[in-house]
Amino acid sequence: MTFIARHGLALVAAMAALVGRSLAAVPRTRRHSTYGDHSERGDVPGWVMITLMSAVLVAALLALAGPALEAMFNQAMDTVGK
């Protein structure tokens, strides 16, 4: 098992917790646009959390399925090499 597979999930979870705390501390102010009120423009902290949650999900899947995927890849390479 590689270093990333062993420690990647813990690292991503720690980063997500750190960014989540920093985003919670950011005051939310309403900015007015010169082009009028755009009620559906979205919020950056929400997109950041979606991105982090996706990264945590990918890291979790890699940590769980990494050895099986590595074995399957090695078996395929051995079959092609023959």
C-alpha positions, -999 to 999 in steps of 0.1 A, spaced: 0 0 0 14 34 -10 19 64 13 -9 83 -5 -34 54 -1 -25 51 36 -24 87 46 -44 104 17 -78 101 33 -66 115 67 -49 144 49 -80 153 28 -103 150 58 -80 173 78 -79 198 50 -117 197 46 -122 204 83 -97 233 82 -113 249 52 -148 243 66 -139 261 98 -123 290 78 -154 293 56 -177 293 87 -158 323 101 -161 344 69 -188 370 73 -215 368 47 -223 402 32 -246 409 4 -228 427 -25 -248 447 -49 -239 444 -85 -239 473 -109 -259 452 -133 -288 447 -110 -298 420 -84 -287 385 -95 -304 362 -70 -291 330 -86 -254 338 -89 -245 312 -62 -221 315 -34 -184 306 -35 -182 288 -1 -209 264 -12 -189 255 -43 -157 251 -23 -175 227 1 -189 207 -29 -154 205 -43 -138 194 -10 -166 168 -4 -159 154 -39 -122 152 -32 -129 134 1 -151 109 -17 -125 102 -43 -98 97 -16 -120 74 3 -127 53 -28 -90 52 -36 -81 41 -1 -107 13 -1 -103 1 -37 -67 10 -43 -51 -24 -37 -78 -42 -58 -73 -18 -87 -35 -21 -85 -38 -59 -86 -62 -58 -115 -39 -34 -134 -8 -56 -127 -28 -87 -139 -38 -69 -171 -2 -58 -178 10 -94 -173 -16 -107 -197 -6 -81 -224 31 -88 -219 27 -125 -228 
